[in-house]
Amino acid sequence: MIVAALGWASVGVFGSLPFLLIAWSVQLGIPGFGPAQTATLAAFTDPLNAIFESMSGFTGTGLTMTDNEEVLPRTLQWWRTFTEWVGGVGVIVLTTAILSRPGSGSLTLYESEARSEKIHPSIVSTVRTIWWIFILFTFVSILALWLAGMPIWGAINHAMTGLATGGFSITDNSIATYDSVAIDFVLIPIMLLGSIAFPVHYLILQGDLRNFYTDLQTRWVFGYMGLGSALLWGFLYFGGPYQTPFAALRYGLFQFVSAATCTGFQTAVDSTNVALGRWPSYAQLTVTFGMFVGGAAGSTAGGIKLIRGLTLSKGIRYYIADVFYPETAVRRLNINGRRLNEEEASREFMEAAIIVVLWITFLVVGTFVLLLTLPPAEYSLANVVFEVASAQGNVGLSSGITGPESLPTIGKVTFLFNMWIGRLEIIPVLVMLRSIFQRGGMYS
C-alpha cells in the first residue's frame, strides 16, 4: 500500500515535467519551440499548476488549470489525454503488465491500487487481458465518435479520455463545443463501458451475454444511472432552466451519466445552454450523489464504488433483521452471487462502512477548507460540495471554482490531496502517512 501511495504521488510530480518544460521553453524563447506564449500555457510555469494538471490526469479526475484547452500545443493536448488513458486503468497495473512475472509480488501491487477482481488465476495475465480489452474498446470508441461527426483529432482524444472516465478535453467548453446530439448520445455508452468491471467485459466478449443482468454491479450501473437520470430530468424540466422535455433529457442524462461514471465531460455550459453551476441546488446535489457513488469496482470509474454502496445497504438490512432472529439461527448474506457467513458478512460490511465514513469525512474537511479560502458569498455551499466531491471522486465536473486564478493555492493543494486519496480509495494513503508519522516519532 505504501508503494502504491508513493508511486502515485511520484507519478503526479514527474508527469508535470512536460507541462513545465514546454511552458518555460516558450516563456524563455528557446529556439525550436514554435507555439506562441498564451495565458493558458503560461499558467504551467507555476509548478503547482503543472503538478495539479498531472495529478488530475493520472488519477482520471479531469479538473484543469487551463482556461482554454484549444490553444495548448498538440503535444500537451496529447500528454493530458495520455495521462488519463494510462491512469484510468492504473499506472501500477500497467507496470505489472509490462515488468512483472508470475510469483513476483504482482498480486500485492495489483491490490494496492484498490483492485481485487481477477479474470485469470495469474495477476499478470489478468492485467494484460485488461489492457487488450481497453485498447480494443479505445479503437471502437474512436471510430464511433468519428462516424458521429467529431473531427479525428477530437475523436482520438475524447475516446481515450471518455473510456478512461477521465474527462480531459481538447476544446474550451468540453463536449458542449460540438453542440451535437449525435456526439452526446455516442459518448454515453462509451462512458458506461468505462464504468463496468473488466471481468464482465471479458465474459461478454467471450459470448456470455448473461452477465449484463446476472452481475449485480452491472445491473445497478444501468439501474441507478437510469433512475438518477430520470430524477435529474424531472428537476431540470419541471423546476429548472430547460423549456422542452428533450432538452432536459439530453443535458440531464448526459450530465448524470458523466458524473456517475466519474468521467466529467460537460455539455451544460453557458455558451450553449445553462452552465451546470447555475442549475438549481437540488439538481446539483443529485449530480453530486452520482459522483459520490461512482461506477463498478474493477472499472476505470471513481467514487466509493457501487459494490460498497450495495454491501452497506444490504449489511444494514442484515443487522436490522438480525434483531428478529433467535441467537441460534444460522444466517447468510448474499452479495453478487456469494453466500457469506456471519463472520464474512461482518468483515465486508465493516470494510465498506470504513471507506464510506472516511470518504465522507474527507469530503467534509475539503469543503470546510474551501469555504475558508474562497471569497465569501461568491459560491454557494452546493457549488463547493459539488467541486470537492468532483475532485475526490475523480470526476472532473466543475461548478466554476477550479481554475488557475479562481482556485487559491490552499484550494489547489487540498484538491491534490482529494484526487490522490480518491484514486487509491484512502486506505493506502493513510497507511503511508501513518508510517511517516511513526518514523518521525509523531505516532506510537
N, C-alpha and C positions, 0 to 999 in steps of 0.2 A: 504493500500500500504506500509506503514511504517513497519507493521507487517511482510509482505512478504519479504521486503528488509532485515530487521534484521534477520528474520528466516533463509533465505538462507545464509547470512553471518555466522550465528551461526552454521548452519549445516556444512558448509565448515570447520570451526575450529574444531568442535567436531569430525567430520569424519576423521580428521587427526590423532586422538589418536591411532588407531590400527597400523598405519604406524610407529609412534613414539615409541610406547611401544614395538613392536616386534623388530624394528631396534636397539633400545637401550638395550633391554634384551639380544639380541645376542652379541652386542658390549661389554657389561659388563660381558658376560659369565655366566649369571644366569642359574642355573641348571633347566633342563626341557625344554629348548628351543633347539631343535635339529638342526635347519638349521645352516650351516656354514656361517660366515660373508663373504659377497661379496661386491664389489664396488657398485653394484646396490642397495642392501639392505642398505648399509652404507649411501647412499645418503639421506635416510629418517631420519637419526639422525639430520639433519638440519630441524628445524620446518617449515621454509618457503617452502622447497621441499615437506614436508608432507601435508601442507595446500594446496599447489598448486595441488597435486595429488587428494586430497579430493574434492576440488572445481571443478577441471576438471571432476571428476567422477559424482558428483551430478548435475552439470549443463549439463551433457551429451556432454561434449566437446571432451575429449579423448586425448588432448595433455598430454604428460607424462614426468615425471622426471626420469624415468627408462631408462637405456640404454640396458637392456637385461631382458625382462619380464620373460623369461623361467626359470631363476634362482631364481625368487622370490618364497617364500614358498607358497604352495597352499592356505593357509589361506589368504594371501594378494592378490593372484590372484582372489580368490572368492570375497573378500571385494571390490576390484576395480570393478569387474563385478556387484556386488550388488548395489554399489553406482550409477552406470549408469542406472541399471534397474529401481530402485526406482526413480531416478532423471528424467528419461525420461518422465514419466507420471507426476511427480511433488510431491515433499515432502509434500507440503501443501494439495494437492489433496488426498494423502494417509492419512494424518492426518484427513482430513474432512471425508473420508470414514469410518475411524475407530471410531472416537470420537464424531463427530457432530450428532446432531439430527435436524429434520426439525424445522426451525424457530430459530436456534441458531446462526445466523450470518454467516452460511456456504456460502451463496452467495457472501458475501464480500470477504471472504477468497479465494473462487474459482476464482473470477475475479481478485484478487490482483496478481495472478500468471500468468497473461496475458492469461486468458481463458475466453470465453464468451459462447461457444457453449453448448447447453443443449440437452440431449437425453430424459429426463423425466422432468416434471414440477418441481420436487424436485431435488435440487442440490445433496443432499446426495445419492439419488437413481441414479442420473447421474454418480457420481464418482464411485460408487460401480459397476455399469454396465461397465464403462470404465475399471476397474481393472479385471473384469471377462473376458472381451474381450482380454485384454492384456495377461492374464495368458493362455487363450486358444491358442492364436497365438504363445506364447512362446513355449509351448509343441509341436505344429505343426512344428515350425521352428527347434527345436532340432532334431526332427525325420527326417526332410528333410535333414539337414546337415549331420547327421549320415549316412543316406542312400547314400548320395553323396560321402562318403568316409572319412569324418572327424572323428577322434577319439572322443569318447563320451565326455571326459572332455573338449575338444576343442569345440565340438558341443554345449554343455550346455552353456559355457561362450560366444561363439560368437553369438549364437542365442539370448541370453539375451541382449548383447550389440548392436547387429545388429538391432533388433526390436526396441530397445530404441533409435536408431540412435545415439549411444554414441561413439562406435569405439574402446574402450579399447580391447586389445588382450592379450593372454597369451603366444604369440610367439614373437620372437625378430623382425621379419620382417612382422608383421601383417598377413594378408591373403596370402601374397606372399610366406610365409614359405611353404604352402601346394602346391603351383605351380600347381593347379588343375583347369582345365577348368570347370569341373562339379561343384566344390565348388563355383567358381566365379559366375557362372550363377544361382546357387541356392540362393546365397546371394543377388542378385539383387532384386528379388521380395520380399525378407524379408525386405530389406531396404525400398522398395517402400511402403510396408504395414505400416511401421512406419511413413511415410510422408503423409499418408492420414488421414483425420479427423475421430475421433472416432464415431461421429454420423453417418457418411457414412458407416463405418464398421458395425454398429449396424443395419442399414436398410438393408444392403446387406445380413447380417446373418439372417435377418428376411425374406429373399427371394425377396427383392425389388432390383433386379439387375440393374434397370434403372439408379440408382444413379452413376453408372460408367460413364455415359455420360450426365446425367441431372445436376449433381452437377458441378458448374463452376470450383471450385478448383481442383476437381478430374480430370476433363478433361485436365486442364492445367498441373497437375502433370505429366501426360503421354505426353502431347503435348510438353511442353517446355523441359522436360528431353530428349525426343526423338530428338528434334531439336538441343539441346545443345550437345548431344552425337554424332550426325551426323556431326556437325561443328567441334567438337574436333577430331573425326575420320579423317576428311579431313586434319586438321592441322598436325596430327601425321603421317599420311601416306604420304602425298604429300610434307610436309615441315619439317617432324620430324624424329625421330630416328627409326621408325619401317619399315621393308622392305616388309612385306606382309600385304594385306588388313585385314586378320583375326587377326593378332597380334595388329594392330592399333585399330580394332573394339573391341577386347577383353579388352585391357587396357583402351582405351578411354571411352567405355561405362561404365565399372565398376567405373572408377575414377570420371566420371561426375555424375553418379547416387549417388556415395558415397558422393560427395561434395554437390550436390543439395538437397539430403535428410538430409544433415548435420550429416552423420554417421562417416566418417573419416577412414574407412577401407582403407588399401593401398595395391595395388598389384604392383604398379610401383616403384620398388626399384632396386638398383644396383646389388643385388645378383642374381636376375632372369632376369632382362632386363635393363631398363634405369630409374633411380630414377626420381620422379616427379619434384624435384628441379632442374634437368638438362634438363627438357623439354624446348622448345622454349618459350620465354616470352609471345607470343600471346596465346600459349596453356595454360600456367599457368594462364593468365588473364581470359581465358574462364572458367576455373575451379573456379577461384575467383568469377566470376559473379554468378555461380551456388550457391556458398556458401552465397553470398550476398542475393539472393532471397529466398532460403530455400524452405521448403515444405508448406503444408496446415496449416492454423490456426486450432487449435483443435487437432493437431497431436503431435508426440514427436519431430518433426523436429525444427530446429532453423531458423536463418536468419530473414529477415524482414517479411516473410510470403507472400505466393502467393496472398492472397486476398488483401493485401495492395498494392502490385505492380499492380494488376488489377484495384483496386479502383483509384489509382493515374493516371494510363494511361487513364482510362475512364473519370476521372474527368478533365484531361487536354483537352481531346477531347470535353467534355461537355462545358467547358468555352470558348474554341476557337469557337465552333459552336454558342455559345450564341451571338456573335457579329452580326450574320446574322439573328437573330430573333427580331421581334418588342418587345418593353418593356412590352406590354400587353400579350405576349404569355405565356401560362402555360406549363411548361416543366417538364419532369420526367426523372430520371436516373435509368436505370435498372442494378442492381448488384446482381448476383446469385439468380435470381427469385424474388427479392424485387424491388418494384417500389418506388423510393424515390422522395419526392417533393424537391423544390429548397432549402429549409432550411436544410432538412435531407442530401441532396447531399453535400451541402457546409460543414456541420459538419463532415461527413465521409471523405470527401476529405481532410479537414484540419487535421484531426486526422492521416490519412495515411501520409500526407506530413510532419507533425511534426516528426513522428517516423523515416521516411526515412532520413530527414535532420539531425536529431540527430545521427542516425546510421552512416551516412557518416562523420559527424563531429568527432565523437569519433574514427572512423577508421583512419581519417587523423591525429588526435592527437596521437594515438597509434603508427602510422607509423613514425611520427616525433620523438617521444621519442626513438623508437628502432633505428632509423638511427643515433641518437646522441650517443647511448650507445654501439652499436655493433662495432666491429673492422672495420675500413674504408676499403672499396673495397672488403670485404670478401663475402658480399651478395649483389645481385642486388636489385634494387627498387622493381621489380616484386616479388622477394623472400620475401621481408619484408611486402609488401602489402598483399601478399598471407597468410603469417603467422598471421598477425593481424586480417585479415578477418576470418581466421580459428578459432581463439580464440573468437572473438566477435560473430561469427555466430554459436558458439558451435559445430564446425565441427570436428576438431582434425587432419586433414591432415597437414603434415609438409613438408616444403621445406628444412629442416635440421637445422633450427635455434634453436628450442626448445630442451633443454636437461639440465641435472644438472650442467654441466660445460660450455656448449656453450652459455646459456642464462644468461646474467648478472642479478644481484639482482634487479635492477630497471626494467629490462625487465620482470622478474617474477611477480613483483608487478603490473606492467602495465597489463599483461595478466590476472592476478587475477581479476582486475577491469573489463577488457573487457569481461571475461567469466561471471562475475556477472551481469553486465548490459545487456549482450546479452540474458541471460536466462530469465530475468524479463522484457525485452523489454524496458529498460532505465527509463521509467517514474517513477516507484516505487522507484528506487534508487535516482533519482533527488529529489523526494518528501521528502525522508528520509534525504538527505543531506541538503535540504532547512530547514527542521525542526531543524536539529542540528545547522546550522549556525544562525538560528533565535533565538534559545535559548541561544546561545553564544554571542548574540549581534552583530554578524557579518553580519546580513542580516535584513533589516527592510522593 
